[in-house]
Amino acid sequence: MTSSSEDSGLPGEIIVRLDVMLALRKRRAKAVAAEIGMTEANLSLLKSGKVKGVRFDTLIRLCDALTCTPGELLEYVPNKADDAG
């Protein structure tokens, strides 16, 4: 569910909360993928955080299908080492 940031030297990571939003909305990934024109495989990769990026048009379609905001799907978490600063 996260993008790896420790190996990349980034100051934090993005946590993908798509699985949480699907559960809250009682929607199946298969149905949402079909609705937004995305393959189930690609939605699964996004849901697991194994993608390097997401297009804004995909994010817009997801937000529309799930009636949510980007902030409900994605969360920024700073690295713990950076917090000690």
Backbone hydrogen bonds, N-H to C=O, Kabsch-Sander energy under -0.5 kcal/mol:
donor,donor_aa,acceptor,acceptor_aa,energy
2,T,48,S,-0.5
3,S,14,I,-1.8
9,G,5,S,-1.0
10,L,5,S,-1.3
13,E,77,V,-2.7
15,I,13,E,-0.5
15,I,75,E,-3.4
16,V,1,M,-3.4
16,V,14,I,-0.5
17,R,15,I,-0.6
17,R,73,L,-3.9
21,M,17,R,-2.2
22,L,18,L,-2.6
23,A,19,D,-2.0
24,L,20,V,-2.7
25,R,21,M,-2.2
26,K,23,A,-0.9
27,R,22,L,-2.6
32,V,28,R,-2.2
33,A,29,A,-2.9
34,A,30,K,-2.0
35,E,31,A,-2.2
36,I,32,V,-2.2
37,G,33,A,-0.8
37,G,34,A,-0.5
38,M,33,A,-2.9
43,L,39,T,-2.2
44,S,40,E,-2.4
45,L,41,A,-2.0
46,L,42,N,-2.2
47,K,43,L,-2.8
48,S,44,S,-2.0
49,G,45,L,-0.5
49,G,46,L,-1.1
50,K,45,L,-2.2
59,L,55,R,-2.3
60,I,56,F,-2.9
61,R,57,D,-2.0
62,L,58,T,-2.5
63,C,59,L,-2.6
64,D,60,I,-2.3
65,A,61,R,-2.7
66,L,62,L,-2.4
67,T,63,C,-0.8
68,C,63,C,-1.9
72,E,69,T,-1.5
73,L,69,T,-0.8
73,L,70,P,-0.9
74,L,70,P,-2.4
75,E,15,I,-2.0
77,V,13,E,-3.0
79,N,11,P,-2.8
83,D,79,N,-1.1
84,A,80,K,-1.1
85,G,81,A,-0.6
